Amino acid sequence: MQNNSDYVRRKQAAEYLQAQYGAFTAQTLAKLACVGGGPVFQKMGRMVLYKPADLDAWATARMSAPVASTAELSA
């Protein structure tokens, strides 16, 4: 059985992403939940719930590999 603290609501998910990565708002997460491409989530009734580990996995998957210069990104 999982602990309730393992889940965060959308506003807290956005705050977590802002604190960890400096990006993404609750509005962005809401839009991505509709059109796709966002982090995985679960629903309990109307409430959307995210796991911080899923937020981390999604955010890091959007990052490039480490580079020494921007020229390496187009190579």
C-alpha positions in Angstrom: 0.0 0.0 0.0 1.3 3.4 -0.9 1.5 6.4 1.4 -0.6 9.5 0.4 2.6 11.6 0.6 3.9 9.7 -2.4 1.5 11.8 -4.5 1.2 15.5 -5.2 -1.6 17.5 -6.9 -1.0 19.5 -10.1 -0.2 22.7 -8.3 2.3 21.1 -6.1 3.7 19.1 -9.1 4.3 22.4 -10.9 5.9 23.9 -7.7 8.2 20.8 -7.5 9.2 21.1 -11.1 9.9 24.8 -10.7 12.1 24.2 -7.6 14.0 21.2 -9.2 14.3 22.3 -12.8 13.1 26.0 -13.0 10.4 25.1 -15.6 6.8 24.2 -16.1 3.6 25.6 -14.7 0.3 24.0 -13.5 -1.3 25.4 -16.8 1.4 23.6 -18.8 0.8 20.3 -17.0 -2.9 20.7 -17.5 -2.5 21.3 -21.2 -0.1 18.4 -21.6 -2.5 16.1 -19.7 -5.1 16.9 -22.5 -2.9 16.8 -25.6 -0.2 14.3 -24.4 3.5 14.6 -23.9 3.4 15.4 -20.2 4.3 13.3 -17.2 2.2 10.3 -16.3 -0.5 10.8 -13.7 -3.3 9.1 -12.0 -6.8 10.3 -11.2 -8.9 9.9 -8.1 -12.3 11.3 -9.0 -11.6 14.7 -10.6 -8.3 15.1 -8.8 -5.1 14.6 -10.8 -2.2 13.1 -8.9 1.5 12.9 -9.8 4.4 11.0 -8.2 7.6 13.0 -7.8 9.6 10.2 -9.2 7.5 10.3 -12.4 7.9 14.1 -12.6 11.7 13.6 -12.3 11.7 10.9 -15.0 9.7 13.1 -17.4 11.8 16.2 -16.8 15.1 14.5 -17.2 13.9 12.7 -20.4 13.3 16.2 -21.9 17.0 17.2 -21.3 19.8 16.9 -23.8 22.9 15.0 -23.1 25.7 17.0 -21.4 27.5 19.3 -23.9 30.4 21.7 -23.7 29.0 24.1 -26.3 25.8 24.7 -28.1 27.5 23.7 -31.3 27.4 20.1 -30.1 23.6 20.2 -30.0 23.2 20.5 -33.7 25.9 17.9 -34.6 
